Amino acid sequence: GVAEGFWGKVDANINWCEKDYEVTFYIAEFWNTLSSLPMIYFGIIGYLAARSRAKMPISDGTRRAERHLLAFFLSSPLLASDQLPFYGTMRFLSQITRRSAHWCLVGVLL
């Protein structure tokens, strides 16, 4: 049957390879949720490093490239933090908001 945990019955259209709520009652896909945390951490570290480099006195062309790095490093924690509710709950609403946020981010980055 469909697993039920703290967040209710799993009703997402997509369900990955993990058994739902196997590790803990509070997180549907524990390892997928956990794998998002390094993406958040390293994205923030990369963003802060790129931001500090952007303040250095360098040519205009390089500064423009730094803006792209800022956008890249900022997108990683945004996408990863958007995955947390989906993997944590495996609910349909979190699936829809995750996909919508991804498309919005793609539009902004283009």
KAUR-V970665 format. One record per run of one state. SS is the DSSP state (H for helix, E for strand, - for the rest). FROM is the first residue (numbers start at 1). LEN is the number of residues. If there is no record, write none. Layout:
ss | from | len
SS | FROM | LEN
SS | FROM | LEN
This chain:
ss | from | len
- | 1 | 3
E | 4 | 2
- | 6 | 2
E | 8 | 2
- | 10 | 14
E | 24 | 1
- | 25 | 2
E | 27 | 1
- | 28 | 2
H | 30 | 25
- | 55 | 5
H | 60 | 30
- | 90 | 2
H | 92 | 18
- | 110 | 1
